[in-house]
Amino acid sequence: MKIIARIRNPYDGKFGVPRQSGLVEQVVSTIVFEPEYRVAEALRGIEEFSHLWLIWSFDRAERETWSPTVRPPRLGGNERVGVFATRSPYRPNAIGLSCVKLLGVEKGREGTVLKVAGADLMNGTPIYDIKPYIPYADCVPDATGGFTDRTEKRTVDVVIPEECAKGMDPETLEALKAVLREDPRPAYQDDPERVYAFEFGGKNVRFRVEGKTLHVIRISAEADIH
């Protein structure tokens, strides 16, 4: 397997990355090809497609051993199911699959790059392959979602005080709000006093959740979130 590209976006840590692709389209990612694959001809015709499949590596979740069962966060982290019945990163082969929206093809200093929305990859994640999403073959309207059909998708209202958002450009602020609306907390955690922290676009974001409302209490440029 050869790495053909890497993704660049504001997801600087695992915490806060959307649980699935397509959930947060407000965050724009850039796919930058490795020097060997910066060949414009390889992308001829790609702009005709609205969405793409990315095949990539869970490079920060690789393990020497594997477990046949895992605890999906969607099930509260308590119930075990088979690893092949989940999208857990802890698999025999640490390979991910994501569907993203193609926003555009741009030429620049690093060759031709792809702008995409809805990615659930961390900043710097290596990509093995890119394939077009083909609606007539890839869309299955009557598909069932297993245990994900039985669990509630948790979202929250987001409150960011003006003093916390000071200095942030509007697009970055809206992207951060979209990420937070998905409620990054593990499904089994619901402590209104607990302060959570994660890195997003070079900023440290601290928040707590009371009921259905997420309150941002601090946004800083400090590297230390402890």
N, C-alpha and C positions, 0 to 999 in steps of 0.2 A: 504494500500500500504506500503510495507516494502522496505527500502533502502538496496539494496544488495551490492552496490559498490560505489566508488567515482572515478572521473577521475582526473588525475594529468597531467598538461601541462603548457606551458609558458603563457597562456592567463590569465593574472592576473586581467584584467578589461573587462567590456563589450565592450568598444571601441576597435576595432581591431580584434575582433572575426569574423571569416568568416561568411558571411550571410547565407550560406548553407553548409551542410556537403559535403565532397569530393572536395572542391575547392582548399584546400591547403594541399596536401599530404606530403609536406616537414616537417610539424610539427608532431612529434611523441608524442602520449599521452599514458599514462599508466593507465589501469583500475585496481584499487586495491580493492579487496573485503572486506566487513565488516567481522570482526572475525567470526560471526555466519555462514558465507557463504564461508569461506576459506576451501572448501572441493574439493580436486583435482578431485574426481569422477564426480562432477557436470559439469566439462569441458571436460569429455572424448569424443573424436571425434571432438571437435570444430576446431582443427587445419586442418581438411579436407576442411573447408570452407574458401573462400578467403575474404568474406565480412560479416559484422554483422549489425544487427539492434540494436540500443540502444534506450530504452525508458527511459526518464529521466525527471527531474523536473526543471522548470524555477524558482528555489528557490529564486533568487534575483529579481524576477519580479512579485511576488504574490501580489494581491490586494483583498480588501474586496468586491469591486464591479466590474462589467464588462460592456463593451460597445458592442453593436451589430455590430458596424462598427469601423474600424481602418484606419489609413493612412499609407500604406506601403511605406517604403523608396524608393523602386524600382519605385514608381509612383511620386517621387519627394516630398512626404510628404504633398501633397495638395489634392489628390483625395481620397475619402473614398470608401471602399468596405467592404463587410460583413466579420466579423472576421473569420467565418468558410471557407471563400474563401482565407485565408491567412495563413501564418505560424507565425503570430504575437505571442510574448510571453504573451501578455495580453489577456488571455482567461478565460472562466469560470473555467476550470481546467488547471493549469499551467503545462502542459505535453508537452514534446518535443520528436521528433522522428528523428533519424539520422542514416544514413548508413555510416559505416566506413570500412576501409580496415584492415584486420587482418594481422599484420606483424609477430607475433609470440606469443608463450606461454612460460613464464619463471617462474622458481621457485626461491624464495628468502626468505628473512627474514620475509616478510609479506605474505607468502604463494604463491600460484600460481597467477600470474598476466598476463594480456593481454596487448600486445603492439599493438597499432592501429594507423592508419594514416587517415587524413581527417576529424577529429572531429571538430565540431563547438560548443563545450561546454566550458564554463569557467572552470578554475582550481578549483577543489573542488566540482564540480556539482554532486549531488546525482543521481545515476542510479537505476531505479526500475526493469529493466529487460533487458536481452540480448537474442536475437534470431538470428539464422542464416539467411543470405540472400540467397534465393533460386532462381536462375536465371529463371528457366522455369515458375515460378509462379509470381515472383516479377518484372520481366522486361517486360515492355509494350512498344515495339518499336514505335507504332503509337500513343502514348499518346500525348495529347495537354497540353500546360502549361498556359492557361488562359492569364492574363495580363502580365505574365513574357515573353510570346512569342512576345509581342508588344513593349517591352522596351529593350534598348541597354544595354548590360553588360559592365559596365565601368571598364577598367583596365588602368594602367599607367606604364610608364617606371620609374624605381627606380634608383636614384643616391645616393650612400652613400660614402662620402669622406673617405679616408684612416684614417684621424685623428679621425673620429667618430667611425670607426669600430675597432680601436686599442684595442687589448686585447680580442676580441670576437673570439671564436673558429669558424672554417669554417662552421660547420653544423648549429650552431645557427644563424650565419650571413645569410646563404642561406634560412633558415626558416623565418627569419625576412623579407628578400627581397620578399619571396613568399606571405607573409601576406600583405605587403605594395602594391604589384602589384594589389591586389584586390581593392585598393582604399577605405580605411575605412571611408572616409567622407560620410555624408548623401548626397543623390543624389541631393538635392536642394541647396547645398552649393558649391560655385565656386569662392571663394575670394582668389586671388593669394597672398595677403598680410597676410592672416590669418595663424597663427601658431597653429598646432594641436599637441596634446600630448597624449600618451597612454603608459601603462605599458606592458612589454613583457619580460618574463623570468627574472624578478627581475631588469630589466633595464627600464629607462624612455627614451622614444623615441620622439623627437620633429621633425616635418616636415612641409613643406608647398608645395603646388602644383601649378605649373604654366603650364597651358595648359594640355598636356598629360604627363608631367614629374613631378615626386614626388622627392623633394630634402630633404634628411635628414639633419638637421642642428645641431643636438645634440643627443648623446646617453650617458646617465649617470646612475649611480647606486643610485642616490638620490631618496628618497621616495616621495618628494613633487614635483608635476608636475606643480604647479601653478606659 
